[in-house]
Amino acid sequence: MTATHVDVLIVGAGLSGVNAAYRLRTRTPRRTYTILEARDAIGGTWDQFRYPGVRSDSDMFTLGYPFRPWPSPQAIADGPSILDYVRETAALSGIDRQIRFRHKVLTASWSTKDARWTVEAVHDGEPVAFTCAFLYLCSGYYSYDSGHVVDFPGRDHFAGDIVHPQFWPEDLDYAGKNVVVIGSGATAVTLVPALADKAAHVTMLQRSPSYVIARPGQDALANKIRSVLPERLAHQVNRSKNLVLSTIFYQYMRRFPDRAAAFLRRGAAAGLGDTVPVDPHFTPAYKPWDQRLCLVPDGDLFKALRADQASVVTDHIETFTAGGIKVKSGRELPADIIVTATGLKVVAMGGIALTVDGKAVDTSTLTVYKGMMFSGIPNLAWCVGYANNSWTLRADLTSQYVCRLLNHMDRGGFTVCTPTPTERDATSGRPILNLTSGYVKRAEAILPKQGRRRPWRTRQSYLVDLVDLRLTPVTDGVMRFTTGPRAAPRPAAGAGRA
């Protein structure tokens, strides 16, 4: 099997992959690249998730690309609009022509002797191979093949439809039916008001509540700024404004959790009125930002609850029944459809099996470097966004740093870069994702870990990362650069150049 060689191989053609390709095209224009996408379309998460009401939970001035202004007045955007935006960005930049669809990557093997990765994938059932000097994983951290599935007691007894939001059937008819949504996270609070428009009634059944905060779907100040400034300048001003405000908001909540919790409960009470008690339904046991806040644009969840189109039940499931769900308190919730919004299945490195010089890599033993690279793993980066802010903020910083790193290697004549920790940089045991959410806890055994100090700690701060990734030298005494065999000659101009 003949392998195709490129300088940089990107895995994933979603929000991050398109961003990475754009930065390579503009920051390292002599490099060749290819994007491998397991699915048959651009978009990643925004193509995968098709459930009613799917939307961003971050504002589009920070979730959108810094190099392409978000065109809509909606600051909190629906999934189809975001998908169109990602695909248009790829088309306008010519990135879509460098994507190989239906290429599912299975393994990646590093050879120090050859100073390159060999990547094996499957395309329409046939094995294919690629080699590259640098491997950039932009496929996120959850499985596209399966969500987190809970084996609820009595599941087989239920006479209706059971649906996981990650695989929403296009032909599912919920009009006039009773729907129970199991869960209290971002997906559940999005689904409930969206389903309530047509369903007879929607019940959100939660074992424990989440913090929920309402926010206008449109940013009035941002739209005012857009009306008086040129498009690109307005985009940068609004991006900076929202970045600063979100940073202040997050820091306040982490430093003063009791005050923040009271603030969030008061907001929920104001949105609910006298219809639903805040305690226990909107009073979590954890501190704000131990898990992500659930955003409800224009208070749509609260409106559905006030209108009695929806209700919330905080209880434990005893068993599914033929006609619904029986909870521990003895109540039975009638249902024609049950939606199991039980979360994601997290995978490390896109679920790709890695080897270095023939030795299998145990991802749980790796220490993360600058939130993107890993101890002892040469020429590889994994794009993971912020837990407390817009994904694209860190994704773009990561891609810009990868370009800086590659350009430094070119100038110095290096072919290999390897983050190398000392004994003082030993792992702290904390996973790369700094949350207590169920999907993170379930994946702790496979996720890379953080170290005890920078650059081995993953910071949840754009401003800190901005300095660390864009302004400090790449020669930090931790990243080791070596010279090995040169990669294969680059193809003629125009053949997949960045």
N, C-alpha and C positions, 0 to 999 in steps of 0.2 A: 504494500500500500504506500503510494507516494504521498508525502506530506507537503502541504502548501506552507511557504514561509512568509511571515510578515514581521516587521519590527515590533509592533505592539498588537496583541490580541485582546480584544475587549469581549467579555462575556455578558450579554444582556443588552437589549435594545429598548430599555425603558427610559424613564426620566434621567437616571444617572448615566446610562450608556450613551445616550445622545449628547449629554453634557460633556462626557469624557471625550467623545469623538470631536466635538467642536473645539475643545481646548487643544487637542492634539493638532488639529488642522491649523489653528492660528498661532500656537506657541512653539510647535516643533514641526514646521511645514515639510521638512525633508523626510520625515518618517512615514513608512507605510503602516497601514492598520486594516484590520477587518473586525467586524462585530459578528459574533455568533449568537443567534437568538433561537431558543428552543421552540417558541411558538411560531405561528405563521403571520404575525403582525407586530408592528411597532407599538410600544405603549406600556409594557410591563404590567404593573399593578393596575393602571387605569384601563388596560384592555382586558385584564383578567376579571376584575370585579364589575359585575353588571347588575347588582341588586338594586331595587328601587331606592332612589334618593342618594346613591353613592356620591360622595363629595369630598373635598379637601377639609382637613381640620386645622389647616394653617392658611394664613392669608397668601394670596397669589403674588404679591409683590416680593415675598421672600421665598415662596415655593417655586415661583416661576424663575426662568433663567435671567441672570443679571445682564446678559448680552442681547436679550430679546424682550422688550417690554410686553407685559401682559395686556392684551387688547380690550378686555371686557371691563365694564364698570363694577361687576361683581367681584368683591374681594375674597369671598368664600365661594368657590366655584363648584359646579357639579362635575361629575366624572366625565361625561361625554365632552364637555368643553375643554377639560384638561387634556383629554386624549387627542382632540383635534389640534390643540396647541403644540403638544409634543411632536405629533406627526408633521405638522406644518414646519416646525423648526428643523426637523430632519430633512425635509424636502428642500427647503430654502437654502440649506447649507450643503446639499449634495450628499449628506450622510446616509440617506436611505439607499444610495447605490452601493454602499460598502457593507450592507447587512446580508448575511446568509441566514435565511429563515429555516426553521425546522431542523436546526442543528443543536441537538442536546448534548452538552459536554458531560462526559462520564469521568474521565481521569486526566490528570496533568502530572507529568513527570519531569523533574529537573535533572539535567546532567551537567555537573561541574566541568567535566572534560570538554563538552561541546558548548558550554555557556549558553544554554537555551532550554526552553520548555518544549516538551512534546505533548500535545493535547489531543486526546482521542474523543471523538464524538460520534453520534449516530444521526444520519440524515435519511429520513424516509426509510428507516429500517436497515440502512447500509452503513458500515463503519467508514469513517473518514478521519484524517489526521491533519494536524497543523503543527508547525513549529513557530516559536517566536522568541525574541530576545527578552521581552517583558510581558507578563501576564497581568491583566487588569480585570478583576472580577467586579462587575457592576450589576449583579443579578439580585441584590438585596439580601435579606436574611430569612425569608420564609419560603416554604415549599410551595411551588405552583401546582404540584401534583395532588396534594391532600392538605386539608385543614386539620385542626385539632378536633378529633372525634371522641365524644364521651359515650361510653356504653351505658346509657340510662336503663334502669330496670324497667322491664315491661315494654321496651321499645317495639318489639315485634307485635304487640297487642294493638298498637294504635292503628285505626282504620283509615286515617287520612294521609296526607303527604308530609314527609319530613325533609326539610331542605337545609343545606348548609349555605350561607351567603356567598362563599367563595365559588360555588358552582350553581348559581341561580338559573333555574330553567326558564328559557325565553317564553315558553307557553304556559307558565304557571298562572292560573286564574284565581285571584284571591278576592275578587269583587263580591261583596255581600257575605263573606265568610268570617268565621271567628279564627283569629290568628294569635298564637302564643309565640313570642320571641324570647328565647332563653338567653340571658346575658345582660350585662350592664355597661359594656364598653362602648367604644366609638361606633362600632357597627350597629349595635342594638339601638342606641339613641338616634341613629340616623334612620334605621329601618322603621321604627315605630311611627313617627309622624308621616313618613312617606306611604306606608301601608294604610294608615288610618283614613286617608282620603277616599279609599274605595271599599275597604273591608267593613264588615258589620261592626266588629270591635277588635282592637288589638291589645293584648296583655303583655307587658314586659315583665317577665319572671326572672328575678335576680336572687342569687344566693347572698350576695353582699353588694352594696351600692358603690357607685363611683362619684367623684366630684364632677359636677356638670356646670358649665358656665355659658350664658347666652351672650351673643355678640351680633351686631348688625351684619347682614349679608353684604351690604355695600358700605364702604368706608367714605363717609361724606367729605372728610378733610382731604383724603387722597384724591377723590374725584375733583375737588376744587383745585387742588394743586395741578392736576392734569389739564384743567381748563385754561390755566394761565401760563404754564411752562411748556417748552418743547417736549415731545414724547419721551425721548431717552433721558433727558434731565429730570423730568417728572418721575419717571420710573426709579431712578437712582435716589431721588429725594424721598419718595415713599418707601422704598426698600430700607433706606437708612433709618427713617422715622420708625417704622414698624420693628426693625431690629433692635433699636435702642429701647423702645417701650417694652418689647417682649423680654429683653434682658433684665430690665428693672423689675418687671412683674415677677419673673422667675426668682430673682435674687431675694425680693421681698418675701415671697412665699416660703423659700427655703430657710431664710433667717428668722422669720416670725411665723412659724407654722400654725400656732394657735389662732393668731389674729387672721391669718389667711383663711383658715378653715371656717372661722366665724363669718368672714366676708363672703365666702362662697355659699355658705348655708343661707345667709341673708338674701343673696341674689336668687337662689333657688326658691326661697319662700316668696319673694316678690313675684317671680314668674308663675308660681303655682296658685297664688291666692289662697282661698280656703278649701280648694278641692282635694289636695293631697298633702298629708303631713310630711314635713321635711325629715323628721325623725320617725321611723328608721329609714325611709326610702331614699333620702339624699344626704345621709350622714355616714360617710365611710369611716372605717376603723384606722385607716392609714393616714399619713401626713400628705398634704398637697404636694404633688409632683414626685411622690414615691412611685406613682403611676401617672401616665399622661392624663391631663384634663380632657374631659369630653366636651366638645364644642357643639352648641346648638344654635345655628344661625337664625337670627330674628326670633329666637325663643320658640321654634316650631314644636319641640317636644312638649314644652309647657302649655302651649296653645291646644295641642291635641288632648292633653290630660284635662285641661279646664273645660273643654267642650264635651267631655265624656266620650270622645271617640276612642280613647285609650285609657288604660289603667296600669298601675304598677303594683306588683306583689313581691314582697321580700320574704322569701321562705326557701325551704329545701325540698327538692323533688323526692317523693317517696316512690312513685312509679308512674309510668305512662299507662293509660287505660285506652279502651277502644275509642272513647269519645273525648280524650284530652289528657290532662296531667293531674294526678293527685299529689298534693303537697303534704309535708309533715304535719301541718296544723289540722289536717283532715279535710280541707277544702278541695273540691275538684274544679279545675279550670277547663271549661269547654273549649275545644279546638277542632277545626277542620284542617288546619295547617299548623305545623310546628316548625319554627325556624330556629336552628341550633347555632346561635351566634356565639359559639364557645371558643373562638380564637384561632390563632395561627399555629402552624407547626414550624418552629424555627429550625433552620439548618445552618451549619457553618460553611463558609466558602462556597455558597451555592449548592451544597451537597456534593461537590466534586471531590473525588478521592485523590489526595495529593501524595506524591512520593518525591524524595530528594535523594539522588544517587542510589536509587533502589530501595530506600528505607521508607516505609509508610509513615506519614505524618499524623500524629495524634493531635488534633486541633485543640483539645482541652489543655494540652501542656504548653501551648505557645503563649508568649507574652506580646501584647499588642504594642506597636511602636507608632506614636503620633496618630493613633486612632485608625491606622490604615495598613501598616506593614507588620511583619511578625518576626520574632526572634529566630534567627537561623534559617529563614526562608528567603532565598535570593530572588531578586527581580520579580516580586509579586506584590500587588496591592489589592485590598478589598475595600470597596466603597460602601461605607455605612454612615447614614445621616444622624442627625441629632435626635435624642430622645425627648428633649424639652423644647424643640424649635423646629422650624421647617427643615425637611430632609435635604433640600437642595443647597442650603447654606453650607453645610459641611461637605456635601458631595462636590460642590464646585471648588471649595478650598482644596480638597483632596486631589482633584484632577489638575488643578494648577500646580500643586506641589509635585505631582508625578512628572509633569512637564519640566519643572525646574530641575528635578533629579536627573531626568534623561538628558537634558541639555548640559548639566554639569558633567555627566559621564562622557558625553561627546567631547567637551573641551579638554578633559583630562585624559582621554584615551582609555577610559575604563569600560569594561563590559559587564561587570558584576557588582551589584550593591547588596549588602546583607546587614540588616540591623543585628547588632551583637551586644547583648546585655552582659553586665558584670554580676558578680555575686551580690553586690549592693542593690542591684536592680531586680532582685527576686520578685516573683509574682506575689501580689497581695491576696490572690484567691478570688477577687471580684471579677465577674464576667465583663466583657467588652460593653454590653448593654447595661447601663446603670439604672435599672428599674426593678421594682418588686412585682411587676405584673406576672400573671400566671404563665403567659407564653414564654417569658424570660426565665422564670424559675424552672419550668419544665426542661429548658435547654441548657441549664448550667453545666451539665456533665459533658457537653460537647463544645461549648463556646470557649474561644481564647480568653485569657485572663489579663487583667491590668497589672502593671507593676506598682511599686511603692512611690515613685516620683517621676517627674517629667524626664524624658519624653515617653516614658512607659505607662503613663496614666492617660486615660481617655477623658478629656475635659469636655464638659457640657457648656462651653462658653465660646461663642463665635469670636468675641474680641480677643480672647487669649489665643485661640487657634489662628486668628488672622495674623498676629505677631509671629507665632511659632512657625506657621507654614508658609508665609509669604515674605517675611522680613528677616528671619534668622538664617544663617548659613546652613547649607545642607551638610557641610563638613563639620559635624558637631562632636566628633570623637566617638560616636556610637555607631553611625553608619560606616561600615567598612567597604572600601572600594578596591577592587582587584582587576587585573587585566588577564583575560583568558582568550580563547579562540574568538576570532571575529565572526559575526553572523554572515549568512549568505549575502551576496551582492543584492542591492536593492533593485527592483524591477525598473523598467524604463519609465520616464516621466508620465504621470497620469494613471499609472497602474496601481490604484489604491493608495495614493499618497495621502498623508494627513493634511 
